[in-house]
């Protein structure tokens, strides 16, 4: 499996555009925004690609693949940032974790520590497929804490495969040797949000490193079907 961090990015897949928003699929290994020690980020790539300096309205971890929303202007960024954790916006993730679950659905509500402060957190999960000693999960967030999914799954003893910060380091080394796993098995997979009078639903392409891992266990068919539509809101 290729390590995407070694491949410089000049363009990103654009899944949706309007006068206010742009939605792209961010690859694992690319930072969401500029910062110290960061050579390239989604903000810079989108600016070069579309000719507009975008504003982030939410973030994905550098190691996480998936759907990322940017605004075309400051006013849109402020308005949409307020909506991101509200009931009108639905975000779901796909994760491959180490370990299996006794129940098909559940939730994790242990607190997480963010920058030294303990914060309440809620993660809901649904088991899509048990694959060997691993599980493919669909995850929705009740809160949006930094690294929440990764921390919560690690707290249950079922860390995200390839997580080099909160995960099972020995298992990661073994999977790197036996399966070529170099990337975090986590994708911001589906997003529903309002854009003016439109309701938009988008689905990401599952990244190659996750598809290849699922293919080893003949579990690609467990991926939820793609949904991509825009309709008028009443």
N, C-alpha and C positions, 0 to 999 in steps of 0.2 A: 504494500500500500504506500502511495506517495505521501510525503510530508509536505503539505501545502505551504508551510512556512518558507520553504526554499524557492518558491515560485513567485516572482514579483507580479503584482496585480496592476493591470492598466484599465480594465473594464469590469463591471459587475452586472449580473443579470438584473434587469429592471422589470419587476412584476406588475407595477402599477404606477401611473403618473396622473396628477391632476394639477390645477392651478395652485393648490396649497401643499400637496404632499408627493413624496416619492417613496416607493417601497422597493428595496433591493434584497437580494440574498447574499448575506455576508459569509465568506468562507471561514472555516476554522483557521486560526493563525493570523488573521488580519484584525488589527485594533479598530474599535468603533470610531475613536476620535484621536486627534494629534496629542502628543505629550512627550515628556522627556524620554529620550532613548527610542522613540517610535519613528521609524523611517517612512512609513506609509500608513494611512488609515482610510476608513470608509469615506469620511468627510472629504479628504483630499482626492480620492479616486472619483467620487461622484462629481466634485467640482470640475475636474478635468474632463470627465465624460459628458456632463450635461451643460457645462458652462454657467453653473450657478453654485454659489457657496451655500451648502445646505446646513440646517440646524438639526442636531439630534433631538428627538423627543423621548427616546428611551435608549438603553444600551444593552448590548450583549457582551458577555465575557469574550476576551480575545480568542479563547479556545473553543467557543461555541459557534456552530454554523447556524444559519437560518435567516428568517425574515426580520428586517430592520427598517423602521419607519423614520424618515427624515422630512423636515418641513422646508419649503422654499423661501420662507420669510420668517421674521421674528414673531410676528403676530400669530401666524399659524402654529409655530412651535409652542408658544405659550398656551394657546387654546387646546391643542391636542395633548400636551403634557399633562394637563389637568384631567383629561379623559382616560389616560392610559390605565389607571388603576380603578376606573369606575366600571359600573355594570354594563355599559354599552360596548366595551372592548373586551373581547375574549381572545386569550392567547393559550395555545397548547404546544407542548414539546414532546418529542420522542427521545427516549433514552434507552441505552442498553446498559444494564447494571449487572454486577456480579452477585449471584445468589438468586433464590427463588422465593416467592411469596405464598403464604398459606391461603390467602383470600384473593379473589379476582380484583377487588377494589378496596381502597382504603385511603387514609389520610395521615399525614405526619404534622404534628403541631408543636414539636419541641422548639424552644427559643433558639435563635442563632446570634452569634456575636459578630457585629459589624463595626470595624474600626474601634474595637475595645468596648463597645456598648452592646449590652444584651437586648435583643429585640424580639418581639413575638413574631411568629411566622407560621404559615399554613400552606401545605403542599398536598394536593389530591392526586392520586394515581389510579390507573387502570392497567391491568396486566393484559397485553395483547397476545403474548406468546411466551411460554417457557421454552428456552432453547439450551439444551444441555444444562450446564450449571449457571446459565445466565437468564435474564428476563428482558423482554422488550416491553417498555412501558409507554403509555400516553399520560402526560402530566399536565395538570392545570394548576395555576398559582392563586392562592387566596391572598397572598401578600407578595411584594416584589423586592425582597432583600437581596443584597449582593451575594452571589454564589449560593442562593437558597437551595436550589435543587441538588446541587453537588453536596452541600453540607447535610441536608436532610437525609439523602440516601446513604451517605456515609454514616450518619448517626444510627441508622437501622442495621448497619453491618452489610449493606448491599451497595457499595459505592459505584458511581458511574465508571464504566470501563475506560481506561486511558486517562483518568483524572490524576494528574501529577501533583496536585496540591492537597486534595482531601481524600484521595483514593487509596487503594491497596497497591503499594509500590512494588511489592514482590510479584503480585499477579500481573501488574503492568509490564514488568521486565520479562516475565514468562511469555506473555502474549505478544510482546514486541519480537521476541525470538521465534516463537512458533507460528504466529499469525501475521507478523509485520505490522502490528497495531502501533501507530505513532500519534494518533489524534484522539481527542475527547469524543466519546460516543454520545453526543448530545446535540439536538437540532431544534431550533425554534420553528416548529413545523407548520402551524396553522394560525391564522390571524383573522379576526372579524372586527371591523371598526366602522364608524360612521364618518363620511367625508361630505359635509354639507347635507344635502337631502339624499345622498346615496349611501347604501349599506354595502360594504365591500368585504368579500371573503376570499382569502388567498391561501394557497398551500405551497410550501417549499418543495423543491426537489431534494430528496434525501441525499446527503453527500456520499461520494464514492466509498469513503472508508467505512461508513456504516452499512451500505449496500453489500460491500464485499464481505463484511463480517457476517451479516445475516445469510448471505448465500452459502457460506460454509456449513450452516445448519439448516439449509433449505427452508428458510423462514422469510424470504422476501415477500411472499404473499400475505404476510401478517401486517404489512404496512397499510394504514388506512387509505382509502381511495382519495385521489386528488379532488379538490373542490376549488373552483376559481370562478367567481361571478361578481357582477356589480348590478345592483337593482335599486330602483327608486324607493325611498322610504316614505311611508304614508304619514 
